[in-house]
Amino acid sequence: MYETTITTHFSAAHQLRDYQGKYENLHGHNWTATITVFAKEVDEMGVGMDFILLKQKTDAILSKLDYQNINEVPPFDTLNPSAENIARWVFDELNKEIKTGDIWVRRVEVRETEHCGGAYFE
């Protein structure tokens, strides 16, 4: 197995429903998303998945959240926009784009700040 990893960024606001604290108020972050993809084999060039292609596909998904109030973007208009839920959503959306029998998303980590975030993996 081989892994390819990229990190990208987006800026967005959110509020955590039912938090009962200051984070229930609307607030913003400069988010970081780190994506790890598995590949069974590398191609003739020695690459499991092209970094540039992976970043382009990830950024296309994250563009739906960038400079938005995440609470107003489906599915987060009903699903609480926690870092963990955003990571799962990115994981699922990206797998729709890249998953084959030989390549698939392994892990997505979404960080609200340098010191806190959440991840989803299978």
MMTF fields as JSON, N, C-alpha, C and O atoms, coordinates in Angstrom:
{
  "mmtfVersion": "1.0.0",
  "mmtfProducer": "UNKNOWN",
  "numBonds": 487,
  "numAtoms": 488,
  "numGroups": 122,
  "numChains": 1,
  "numModels": 1,
  "chainsPerModel": [1],
  "groupsPerChain": [122],
  "chainIdList": ["A"],
  "bondAtomList": [4, 2, 8, 6, 12, 10, 16, 14, 20, 18, 24, 22, 28, 26, 32, 30, 36, 34, 40, 38, 44, 42, 48, 46, 52, 50, 56, 54, 60, 58, 64, 62, 68, 66, 72, 70, 76, 74, 80, 78, 84, 82, 88, 86, 92, 90, 96, 94, 100, 98, 104, 102, 108, 106, 112, 110, 116, 114, 120, 118, 124, 122, 128, 126, 132, 130, 136, 134, 140, 138, 144, 142, 148, 146, 152, 150, 156, 154, 160, 158, 164, 162, 168, 166, 172, 170, 176, 174, 180, 178, 184, 182, 188, 186, 192, 190, 196, 194, 200, 198, 204, 202, 208, 206, 212, 210, 216, 214, 220, 218, 224, 222, 228, 226, 232, 230, 236, 234, 240, 238, 244, 242, 248, 246, 252, 250, 256, 254, 260, 258, 264, 262, 268, 266, 272, 270, 276, 274, 280, 278, 284, 282, 288, 286, 292, 290, 296, 294, 300, 298, 304, 302, 308, 306, 312, 310, 316, 314, 320, 318, 324, 322, 328, 326, 332, 330, 336, 334, 340, 338, 344, 342, 348, 346, 352, 350, 356, 354, 360, 358, 364, 362, 368, 366, 372, 370, 376, 374, 380, 378, 384, 382, 388, 386, 392, 390, 396, 394, 400, 398, 404, 402, 408, 406, 412, 410, 416, 414, 420, 418, 424, 422, 428, 426, 432, 430, 436, 434, 440, 438, 444, 442, 448, 446, 452, 450, 456, 454, 460, 458, 464, 462, 468, 466, 472, 470, 476, 474, 480, 478, 484, 482],
  "bondOrderList": [1, 1, 1, 1, 1, 1, 1, 1, 1, 1, 1, 1, 1, 1, 1, 1, 1, 1, 1, 1, 1, 1, 1, 1, 1, 1, 1, 1, 1, 1, 1, 1, 1, 1, 1, 1, 1, 1, 1, 1, 1, 1, 1, 1, 1, 1, 1, 1, 1, 1, 1, 1, 1, 1, 1, 1, 1, 1, 1, 1, 1, 1, 1, 1, 1, 1, 1, 1, 1, 1, 1, 1, 1, 1, 1, 1, 1, 1, 1, 1, 1, 1, 1, 1, 1, 1, 1, 1, 1, 1, 1, 1, 1, 1, 1, 1, 1, 1, 1, 1, 1, 1, 1, 1, 1, 1, 1, 1, 1, 1, 1, 1, 1, 1, 1, 1, 1, 1, 1, 1, 1],
  "groupList": [{"groupName": "MET", "atomNameList": ["N", "CA", "C", "O"], "elementList": ["N", "C", "C", "O"], "formalChargeList": [0, 0, 0, 0], "bondAtomList": [1, 0, 2, 1, 3, 2], "bondOrderList": [1, 1, 2], "singleLetterCode": "M", "chemCompType": "L-PEPTIDE LINKING"}, {"groupName": "TYR", "atomNameList": ["N", "CA", "C", "O"], "elementList": ["N", "C", "C", "O"], "formalChargeList": [0, 0, 0, 0], "bondAtomList": [1, 0, 2, 1, 3, 2], "bondOrderList": [1, 1, 2], "singleLetterCode": "Y", "chemCompType": "L-PEPTIDE LINKING"}, {"groupName": "GLU", "atomNameList": ["N", "CA", "C", "O"], "elementList": ["N", "C", "C", "O"], "formalChargeList": [0, 0, 0, 0], "bondAtomList": [1, 0, 2, 1, 3, 2], "bondOrderList": [1, 1, 2], "singleLetterCode": "E", "chemCompType": "L-PEPTIDE LINKING"}, {"groupName": "THR", "atomNameList": ["N", "CA", "C", "O"], "elementList": ["N", "C", "C", "O"], "formalChargeList": [0, 0, 0, 0], "bondAtomList": [1, 0, 2, 1, 3, 2], "bondOrderList": [1, 1, 2], "singleLetterCode": "T", "chemCompType": "L-PEPTIDE LINKING"}, {"groupName": "ILE", "atomNameList": ["N", "CA", "C", "O"], "elementList": ["N", "C", "C", "O"], "formalChargeList": [0, 0, 0, 0], "bondAtomList": [1, 0, 2, 1, 3, 2], "bondOrderList": [1, 1, 2], "singleLetterCode": "I", "chemCompType": "L-PEPTIDE LINKING"}, {"groupName": "HIS", "atomNameList": ["N", "CA", "C", "O"], "elementList": ["N", "C", "C", "O"], "formalChargeList": [0, 0, 0, 0], "bondAtomList": [1, 0, 2, 1, 3, 2], "bondOrderList": [1, 1, 2], "singleLetterCode": "H", "chemCompType": "L-PEPTIDE LINKING"}, {"groupName": "PHE", "atomNameList": ["N", "CA", "C", "O"], "elementList": ["N", "C", "C", "O"], "formalChargeList": [0, 0, 0, 0], "bondAtomList": [1, 0, 2, 1, 3, 2], "bondOrderList": [1, 1, 2], "singleLetterCode": "F", "chemCompType": "L-PEPTIDE LINKING"}, {"groupName": "SER", "atomNameList": ["N", "CA", "C", "O"], "elementList": ["N", "C", "C", "O"], "formalChargeList": [0, 0, 0, 0], "bondAtomList": [1, 0, 2, 1, 3, 2], "bondOrderList": [1, 1, 2], "singleLetterCode": "S", "chemCompType": "L-PEPTIDE LINKING"}, {"groupName": "ALA", "atomNameList": ["N", "CA", "C", "O"], "elementList": ["N", "C", "C", "O"], "formalChargeList": [0, 0, 0, 0], "bondAtomList": [1, 0, 2, 1, 3, 2], "bondOrderList": [1, 1, 2], "singleLetterCode": "A", "chemCompType": "L-PEPTIDE LINKING"}, {"groupName": "GLN", "atomNameList": ["N", "CA", "C", "O"], "elementList": ["N", "C", "C", "O"], "formalChargeList": [0, 0, 0, 0], "bondAtomList": [1, 0, 2, 1, 3, 2], "bondOrderList": [1, 1, 2], "singleLetterCode": "Q", "chemCompType": "L-PEPTIDE LINKING"}, {"groupName": "LEU", "atomNameList": ["N", "CA", "C", "O"], "elementList": ["N", "C", "C", "O"], "formalChargeList": [0, 0, 0, 0], "bondAtomList": [1, 0, 2, 1, 3, 2], "bondOrderList": [1, 1, 2], "singleLetterCode": "L", "chemCompType": "L-PEPTIDE LINKING"}, {"groupName": "ARG", "atomNameList": ["N", "CA", "C", "O"], "elementList": ["N", "C", "C", "O"], "formalChargeList": [0, 0, 0, 0], "bondAtomList": [1, 0, 2, 1, 3, 2], "bondOrderList": [1, 1, 2], "singleLetterCode": "R", "chemCompType": "L-PEPTIDE LINKING"}, {"groupName": "ASP", "atomNameList": ["N", "CA", "C", "O"], "elementList": ["N", "C", "C", "O"], "formalChargeList": [0, 0, 0, 0], "bondAtomList": [1, 0, 2, 1, 3, 2], "bondOrderList": [1, 1, 2], "singleLetterCode": "D", "chemCompType": "L-PEPTIDE LINKING"}, {"groupName": "GLY", "atomNameList": ["N", "CA", "C", "O"], "elementList": ["N", "C", "C", "O"], "formalChargeList": [0, 0, 0, 0], "bondAtomList": [1, 0, 2, 1, 3, 2], "bondOrderList": [1, 1, 2], "singleLetterCode": "G", "chemCompType": "PEPTIDE LINKING"}, {"groupName": "LYS", "atomNameList": ["N", "CA", "C", "O"], "elementList": ["N", "C", "C", "O"], "formalChargeList": [0, 0, 0, 0], "bondAtomList": [1, 0, 2, 1, 3, 2], "bondOrderList": [1, 1, 2], "singleLetterCode": "K", "chemCompType": "L-PEPTIDE LINKING"}, {"groupName": "ASN", "atomNameList": ["N", "CA", "C", "O"], "elementList": ["N", "C", "C", "O"], "formalChargeList": [0, 0, 0, 0], "bondAtomList": [1, 0, 2, 1, 3, 2], "bondOrderList": [1, 1, 2], "singleLetterCode": "N", "chemCompType": "L-PEPTIDE LINKING"}, {"groupName": "TRP", "atomNameList": ["N", "CA", "C", "O"], "elementList": ["N", "C", "C", "O"], "formalChargeList": [0, 0, 0, 0], "bondAtomList": [1, 0, 2, 1, 3, 2], "bondOrderList": [1, 1, 2], "singleLetterCode": "W", "chemCompType": "L-PEPTIDE LINKING"}, {"groupName": "VAL", "atomNameList": ["N", "CA", "C", "O"], "elementList": ["N", "C", "C", "O"], "formalChargeList": [0, 0, 0, 0], "bondAtomList": [1, 0, 2, 1, 3, 2], "bondOrderList": [1, 1, 2], "singleLetterCode": "V", "chemCompType": "L-PEPTIDE LINKING"}, {"groupName": "PRO", "atomNameList": ["N", "CA", "C", "O"], "elementList": ["N", "C", "C", "O"], "formalChargeList": [0, 0, 0, 0], "bondAtomList": [1, 0, 2, 1, 3, 2], "bondOrderList": [1, 1, 2], "singleLetterCode": "P", "chemCompType": "L-PEPTIDE LINKING"}, {"groupName": "CYS", "atomNameList": ["N", "CA", "C", "O"], "elementList": ["N", "C", "C", "O"], "formalChargeList": [0, 0, 0, 0], "bondAtomList": [1, 0, 2, 1, 3, 2], "bondOrderList": [1, 1, 2], "singleLetterCode": "C", "chemCompType": "L-PEPTIDE LINKING"}],
  "groupTypeList": [0, 1, 2, 3, 3, 4, 3, 3, 5, 6, 7, 8, 8, 5, 9, 10, 11, 12, 1, 9, 13, 14, 1, 2, 15, 10, 5, 13, 5, 15, 16, 3, 8, 3, 4, 3, 17, 6, 8, 14, 2, 17, 12, 2, 0, 13, 17, 13, 0, 12, 6, 4, 10, 10, 14, 9, 14, 3, 12, 8, 4, 10, 7, 14, 10, 12, 1, 9, 15, 4, 15, 2, 17, 18, 18, 6, 12, 3, 10, 15, 18, 7, 8, 2, 15, 4, 8, 11, 16, 17, 6, 12, 2, 10, 15, 14, 2, 4, 14, 3, 13, 12, 4, 16, 17, 11, 11, 17, 2, 17, 11, 2, 3, 2, 5, 19, 13, 13, 8, 1, 6, 2],
  "groupIdList": [1, 2, 3, 4, 5, 6, 7, 8, 9, 10, 11, 12, 13, 14, 15, 16, 17, 18, 19, 20, 21, 22, 23, 24, 25, 26, 27, 28, 29, 30, 31, 32, 33, 34, 35, 36, 37, 38, 39, 40, 41, 42, 43, 44, 45, 46, 47, 48, 49, 50, 51, 52, 53, 54, 55, 56, 57, 58, 59, 60, 61, 62, 63, 64, 65, 66, 67, 68, 69, 70, 71, 72, 73, 74, 75, 76, 77, 78, 79, 80, 81, 82, 83, 84, 85, 86, 87, 88, 89, 90, 91, 92, 93, 94, 95, 96, 97, 98, 99, 100, 101, 102, 103, 104, 105, 106, 107, 108, 109, 110, 111, 112, 113, 114, 115, 116, 117, 118, 119, 120, 121, 122],
  "secStructList": [7, 3, 3, 3, 3, 3, 3, 3, 3, 3, 3, 3, 3, 3, 7, 7, 6, 6, 7, 7, 1, 4, 4, 4, 1, 7, 3, 3, 3, 3, 3, 3, 3, 3, 3, 3, 3, 3, 3, 1, 1, 7, 7, 6, 6, 1, 7, 1, 1, 7, 2, 2, 2, 2, 2, 2, 2, 2, 2, 2, 2, 2, 6, 6, 6, 6, 6, 1, 5, 4, 4, 4, 1, 6, 6, 6, 6, 6, 1, 7, 7, 7, 2, 2, 2, 2, 2, 2, 2, 2, 2, 2, 2, 2, 2, 2, 2, 2, 7, 7, 1, 1, 3, 3, 3, 3, 3, 3, 3, 3, 3, 3, 3, 6, 6, 3, 3, 3, 3, 3, 3, 7],
  "xCoordList": [0.832, 0.0, 0.878, 1.981, 0.355, 1.028, 0.059, -1.156, 0.618, -0.187, 0.278, 1.47, -0.697, -0.444, -1.18, -2.339, -0.522, -1.122, -0.956, 0.116, -2.029, -1.982, -2.634, -3.442, -2.266, -2.907, -3.338, -2.599, -4.538, -5.062, -5.818, -5.972, -6.285, -6.896, -8.175, -8.363, -9.046, -10.22, -10.613, -10.238, -11.362, -11.829, -13.345, -13.996, -13.901, -15.36, -15.791, -15.014, -17.047, -17.663, -18.594, -19.077, -18.837, -19.827, -20.246, -19.638, -21.279, -21.699, -22.17, -22.862, -21.804, -22.161, -23.509, -23.658, -24.469, -25.8, -25.753, -25.037, -26.513, -26.657, -25.361, -25.232, -24.405, -23.132, -23.25, -22.557, -24.108, -24.314, -23.024, -22.623, -22.405, -21.193, -20.893, -21.688, -19.748, -19.443, -19.348, -19.541, -19.06, -18.938, -20.283, -20.34, -21.361, -22.68, -22.925, -23.814, -22.142, -22.215, -21.462, -20.516, -21.891, -21.222, -19.782, -19.537, -18.84, -17.421, -16.709, -17.231, -15.542, -14.844, -13.485, -12.908, -12.986, -11.678, -11.001, -11.65, -9.698, -8.914, -8.608, -7.66, -9.428, -9.408, -8.258, -7.792, -7.812, -6.836, -7.44, -8.006, -7.314, -7.773, -6.588, -5.92, -6.336, -5.275, -5.923, -6.678, -5.62, -6.242, -5.177, -4.102, -5.468, -4.583, -5.342, -6.443, -4.73, -5.313, -4.433, -3.206, -5.056, -4.347, -4.338, -5.291, -3.272, -3.193, -2.57, -1.584, -3.15, -2.59, -1.233, -0.333, -1.097, 0.133, 0.489, -0.342, 1.71, 2.11, 2.099, 2.201, 1.973, 1.969, 3.393, 4.345, 3.532, 4.843, 5.813, 7.029, 5.274, 6.094, 6.481, 7.319, 5.865, 6.129, 5.204, 5.537, 4.026, 3.08, 1.807, 1.251, 1.35, 0.085, -1.089, -1.981, -1.101, -2.067, -1.362, -0.63, -1.576, -0.952, -1.375, -2.568, -0.391, -0.679, -1.557, -2.504, -1.243, -1.961, -3.416, -4.304, -3.674, -5.049, -5.801, -6.956, -5.162, -5.8, -6.137, -7.224, -5.227, -5.486, -6.599, -7.446, -6.612, -7.668, -9.035, -9.985, -9.137, -10.432, -10.861, -12.04, -9.909, -10.226, -10.662, -11.659, -9.916, -10.263, -11.621, -12.335, -11.988, -13.312, -14.413, -15.442, -14.204, -15.186, -15.22, -16.292, -14.047, -13.976, -14.434, -14.791, -14.43, -14.903, -16.376, -16.834, -17.116, -18.517, -18.63, -19.669, -17.542, -17.535, -16.757, -17.004, -15.821, -14.898, -15.649, -16.465, -15.355, -15.972, -17.494, -18.211, -17.962, -19.391, -19.653, -18.74, -20.918, -21.399, -21.76, -22.773, -20.95, -21.124, -22.519, -23.068, -23.094, -24.432, -25.501, -26.595, -25.203, -26.172, -25.923, -26.666, -24.886, -24.517, -24.97, -24.566, -25.807, -26.189, -24.961, -24.067, -24.88, -25.877, -25.822, -26.537, -24.961, -24.747, -25.839, -25.796, -26.825, -28.003, -28.838, -29.663, -28.623, -29.287, -28.28, -28.56, -27.129, -26.081, -25.148, -24.71, -24.846, -23.988, -22.618, -22.011, -22.115, -20.867, -19.622, -18.806, -19.49, -18.292, -17.144, -17.373, -15.939, -14.78, -14.916, -14.546, -15.441, -15.609, -16.622, -16.381, -17.761, -18.769, -18.281, -18.591, -17.531, -16.975, -15.966, -15.941, -15.129, -14.16, -14.869, -14.433, -15.941, -16.686, -17.289, -17.253, -17.836, -18.433, -17.38, -17.617, -16.217, -15.142, -14.704, -14.5, -14.56, -14.187, -15.149, -14.722, -16.44, -17.456, -17.489, -17.554, -17.443, -17.495, -16.261, -16.374, -15.097, -13.877, -13.839, -13.376, -14.317, -14.37, -15.268, -14.991, -16.336, -17.192, -16.395, -16.695, -15.382, -14.578, -13.419, -13.081, -12.807, -11.55, -11.558, -10.672, -12.533, -12.47, -12.569, -13.495, -11.588, -11.584, -11.221, -11.131, -11.016, -10.556, -9.139, -8.718, -8.39, -6.98, -6.65, -5.575, -7.547, -7.304, -8.556, -9.673, -8.356, -9.478, -8.971, -7.802, -9.89, -9.561, -9.417, -10.258, -8.349, -8.089, -8.462, -9.053, -8.105, -8.306, -8.424, -7.715, -9.333, -9.462, -9.414, -10.175, -8.507, -8.423, -8.737, -8.163, -9.651, -10.04, -9.729, -10.218, -8.908, -8.495, -9.065, -8.946, -9.683, -10.206, -9.078, -9.089, -8.128, -6.945, -5.759, -5.914, -4.601, -3.393, -3.502, -2.874, -4.304, -4.329, -5.567, -5.645, -6.536, -7.725, -8.381, -8.36, -8.955, -9.634, -10.223, -10.229, -10.722, -11.313, -10.966, -10.542, -11.151, -10.81, -11.835, -12.565, -11.867, -12.658, -11.79, -11.082, -11.841, -11.089, -11.781, -12.586, -11.446, -11.946, -10.783, -10.96],
  "yCoordList": [-1.183, 0.0, 1.248, 1.261, 2.287, 3.578, 4.653, 4.526, 5.71, 6.837, 8.106, 8.323, 8.926, 10.272, 11.213, 10.972, 12.281, 13.218, 14.646, 15.035, 15.417, 16.851, 17.607, 17.058, 18.859, 19.757, 21.0, 21.532, 21.451, 22.653, 23.464, 23.026, 24.636, 25.559, 26.16, 26.24, 26.578, 27.364, 28.207, 27.903, 29.256, 30.144, 30.102, 30.203, 29.953, 29.871, 30.098, 29.933, 30.479, 30.653, 29.483, 28.827, 29.234, 28.235, 28.52, 29.333, 27.843, 27.871, 26.477, 25.83, 26.022, 24.672, 24.706, 25.338, 24.034, 23.971, 23.174, 22.179, 23.621, 22.929, 22.841, 21.971, 23.711, 23.673, 24.235, 23.767, 25.219, 25.868, 26.508, 26.319, 27.252, 27.986, 28.952, 29.106, 29.604, 30.656, 30.149, 30.933, 28.878, 28.366, 28.096, 27.691, 28.323, 28.293, 29.598, 29.669, 30.622, 31.885, 31.735, 30.955, 32.483, 32.477, 32.964, 34.017, 32.188, 32.547, 31.932, 31.01, 32.428, 31.962, 31.362, 31.557, 30.618, 29.976, 30.036, 30.154, 29.951, 29.61, 28.119, 27.727, 27.311, 25.861, 25.248, 25.821, 24.078, 23.275, 21.892, 21.309, 21.376, 20.015, 19.211, 19.611, 18.075, 17.171, 15.881, 15.242, 15.513, 14.368, 13.311, 13.614, 12.071, 10.951, 9.946, 9.518, 9.58, 8.64, 7.391, 7.491, 6.229, 4.958, 4.607, 4.893, 3.996, 3.422, 2.039, 1.863, 1.065, -0.293, -0.358, -1.068, 0.381, 0.354, 1.765, 2.671, 1.951, 3.197, 2.991, 1.866, 4.096, 4.012, 3.917, 3.805, 3.961, 3.816, 4.933, 4.775, 6.05, 7.17, 7.014, 7.76, 6.042, 5.838, 6.61, 6.848, 7.014, 7.846, 7.055, 6.393, 7.13, 6.506, 7.344, 6.837, 8.621, 9.591, 10.926, 11.333, 11.598, 12.883, 13.911, 14.136, 14.539, 15.566, 16.676, 17.113, 17.126, 18.258, 17.902, 18.696, 16.728, 16.278, 16.127, 16.54, 15.545, 15.378, 16.735, 16.91, 17.681, 19.017, 19.718, 20.376, 19.589, 20.213, 19.664, 20.427, 18.353, 17.736, 18.112, 18.361, 18.152, 18.547, 20.007, 20.338, 20.875, 22.297, 22.555, 23.467, 21.772, 21.923, 21.617, 22.293, 20.609, 20.26, 21.357, 21.813, 21.767, 22.775, 24.147, 24.989, 24.385, 25.686, 25.906, 27.049, 24.84, 24.969, 25.576, 26.13, 25.467, 26.001, 27.299, 28.08, 27.542, 28.659, 29.994, 30.267, 30.807, 32.132, 32.062, 32.95, 30.993, 30.799, 30.666, 30.433, 30.819, 30.378, 28.917, 28.614, 28.016, 26.584, 26.115, 25.2, 26.727, 26.332, 26.528, 25.975, 27.296, 27.549, 26.673, 26.76, 25.834, 24.991, 23.558, 22.974, 22.977, 21.578, 20.665, 20.901, 19.66, 19.169, 19.825, 19.415, 20.859, 21.462, 22.431, 23.011, 22.608, 23.372, 22.568, 23.134, 21.245, 20.402, 19.603, 19.288, 19.275, 18.53, 19.525, 20.498, 19.285, 20.205, 20.289, 19.253, 21.505, 21.662, 21.564, 22.484, 20.459, 20.204, 19.809, 19.43, 19.895, 19.48, 18.011, 17.635, 17.186, 15.759, 15.542, 14.752, 16.251, 16.097, 16.653, 16.096, 17.734, 18.283, 17.298, 17.085, 16.694, 15.699, 14.526, 14.067, 14.039, 12.908, 13.313, 12.534, 14.507, 14.992, 15.097, 14.654, 15.681, 15.778, 14.382, 14.137, 13.475, 12.084, 11.468, 10.911, 11.57, 10.973, 11.642, 10.96, 12.97, 13.696, 13.397, 13.218, 13.344, 13.073, 11.639, 11.392, 10.702, 9.313, 9.178, 8.358, 9.968, 9.946, 10.331, 9.876, 11.168, 11.676, 10.765, 10.661, 10.106, 9.411, 7.907, 7.212, 7.387, 5.981, 5.035, 5.098, 4.164, 3.057, 1.814, 1.872, 0.711, -0.488, -0.363, -1.13, 0.613, 0.757, 2.01, 2.087, 2.989, 4.257, 4.638, 4.537, 5.079, 5.542, 6.44, 6.397, 7.254, 8.128, 7.27, 6.42, 7.505, 6.764, 7.585, 7.069, 8.888, 9.71, 11.176, 11.661, 11.872, 13.319, 13.921, 13.536, 14.871, 15.614, 17.073, 17.672, 17.64, 19.038, 19.733, 19.34, 20.771, 21.511, 22.925, 23.639, 23.304, 24.657, 25.63, 26.777, 25.175, 25.954, 24.997, 23.801, 25.527, 24.702, 23.642, 22.586, 23.929, 23.084, 22.21, 21.42, 22.326, 21.489, 21.192, 22.012, 20.019, 19.586, 18.214, 17.67, 17.655, 16.328, 15.598, 16.21, 14.283, 13.479, 12.385, 12.0, 11.892, 10.721, 9.823, 10.294, 8.508, 7.551, 6.195, 5.884, 5.415, 4.027, 3.119, 1.906],
  "zCoordList": [0.0, 0.0, 0.0, 0.547, -0.627, -0.685, -0.189, -0.337, 0.4, 0.831, 0.123, -0.098, -0.22, -0.715, 0.222, 0.557, 0.647, 1.591, 1.089, 0.626, 1.189, 0.893, 2.048, 2.797, 2.169, 3.128, 2.374, 1.545, 2.673, 2.041, 3.089, 4.229, 2.701, 3.661, 3.092, 1.878, 4.004, 3.635, 4.841, 5.973, 4.589, 5.65, 5.679, 4.64, 6.86, 6.958, 8.4, 9.341, 8.542, 9.856, 10.129, 9.207, 11.404, 11.812, 13.245, 13.942, 13.657, 15.052, 15.405, 14.619, 16.562, 16.997, 17.703, 18.749, 17.134, 17.73, 19.034, 19.142, 20.001, 21.292, 22.085, 22.946, 21.821, 22.542, 23.962, 24.865, 24.17, 25.464, 25.976, 27.125, 25.105, 25.442, 24.322, 23.394, 24.403, 23.434, 21.997, 21.067, 21.785, 20.415, 19.746, 18.585, 20.49, 19.868, 19.109, 18.261, 19.414, 18.675, 17.353, 17.25, 16.36, 15.062, 15.228, 15.817, 14.704, 14.77, 13.569, 12.943, 13.253, 12.063, 12.357, 13.427, 11.366, 11.46, 10.1, 9.062, 10.138, 8.968, 9.123, 9.803, 8.479, 8.627, 7.83, 6.844, 8.274, 7.546, 7.345, 8.269, 6.13, 5.835, 5.318, 4.364, 5.958, 5.531, 5.058, 5.792, 3.832, 3.174, 2.936, 2.418, 3.313, 3.019, 2.171, 2.517, 1.054, 0.097, 0.05, 0.054, 0.007, -0.188, -1.662, -2.387, -2.093, -3.441, -3.302, -2.586, -3.989, -3.942, -4.625, -4.177, -5.702, -6.501, -6.93, -6.859, -7.371, -7.999, -9.51, -9.998, -10.239, -11.697, -12.231, -11.46, -13.539, -14.169, -13.772, -13.886, -13.311, -12.864, -11.381, -10.874, -10.692, -9.275, -8.362, -7.201, -8.876, -8.142, -7.833, -8.71, -6.572, -6.206, -6.672, -7.353, -6.312, -6.811, -6.934, -6.031, -8.028, -8.308, -7.256, -7.053, -6.58, -5.564, -6.116, -5.462, -7.31, -7.891, -8.131, -7.824, -8.672, -8.907, -7.586, -7.483, -6.588, -5.284, -4.666, -4.117, -4.75, -4.203, -4.975, -4.37, -6.294, -7.096, -6.715, -6.54, -6.586, -6.25, -4.832, -4.58, -3.921, -2.546, -2.489, -1.847, -3.159, -3.158, -3.805, -3.388, -4.812, -5.433, -4.423, -4.402, -3.593, -2.561, -1.486, -1.088, -1.029, 0.034, -0.43, 0.395, -1.731, -2.234, -1.885, -1.853, -1.627, -1.22, 0.177, 0.535, 0.977, 2.343, 2.47, 3.389, 1.564, 1.675, 1.676, 0.796, 2.675, 2.859, 2.976, 2.515, 3.598, 3.83, 5.322, 6.115, 5.683, 6.99, 6.78, 6.151, 7.295, 7.026, 7.437, 6.823, 8.46, 8.902, 7.83, 7.944, 6.806, 5.735, 4.5, 3.523, 4.54, 3.398, 3.676, 4.682, 2.798, 2.992, 2.958, 2.146, 3.782, 4.725, 6.101, 7.015, 6.252, 7.564, 7.969, 9.055, 7.086, 7.473, 8.473, 9.19, 8.522, 9.517, 10.352, 11.508, 9.794, 10.489, 11.186, 10.572, 12.454, 13.193, 12.51, 12.24, 12.225, 11.487, 12.377, 12.419, 13.073, 13.879, 12.95, 11.801, 13.44, 12.645, 12.243, 11.13, 13.14, 12.844, 11.716, 10.804, 11.783, 10.729, 9.389, 8.336, 9.427, 8.185, 7.603, 6.39, 8.456, 7.982, 7.313, 6.257, 7.902, 7.308, 5.969, 5.016, 5.886, 4.645, 3.545, 2.421, 3.855, 2.865, 2.433, 1.244, 3.379, 3.096, 2.084, 1.072, 2.36, 1.477, 0.108, -0.915, 0.082, -1.19, -2.049, -3.262, -1.423, -2.168, -2.683, -3.796, -1.89, -2.365, -3.592, -4.467, -3.67, -4.868, -6.107, -7.211, -5.924, -7.039, -7.421, -8.6, -6.446, -6.754, -6.526, -7.022, -5.789, -5.377, -6.56, -7.368, -6.63, -7.589, -6.789, -5.563, -7.455, -6.76, -6.247, -5.381, -6.781, -6.436, -5.631, -5.037, -5.598, -4.902, -4.117, -4.624, -2.871, -2.071, -0.944, -0.562, -0.427, 0.699, 1.94, 2.23, 2.658, 3.897, 5.122, 6.071, 5.093, 6.288, 5.904, 5.023, 6.579, 6.436, 7.833, 8.721, 8.006, 9.261, 8.969, 8.059, 9.75, 9.6, 10.911, 11.97, 10.828, 12.016, 11.979, 10.984, 13.087, 13.234, 13.566, 13.121, 14.333, 14.693, 14.671, 14.421, 14.929, 14.983, 16.077, 15.992, 17.109, 18.29, 18.434, 19.375, 17.532, 17.7, 16.36, 15.442, 16.269, 15.062, 15.253, 16.357, 14.161, 14.191, 12.906, 11.925, 12.92, 11.759, 11.553, 12.466, 10.318, 9.971, 9.123, 8.233, 9.399, 8.598, 8.604, 9.481, 7.613, 7.528, 7.225, 7.107]
}
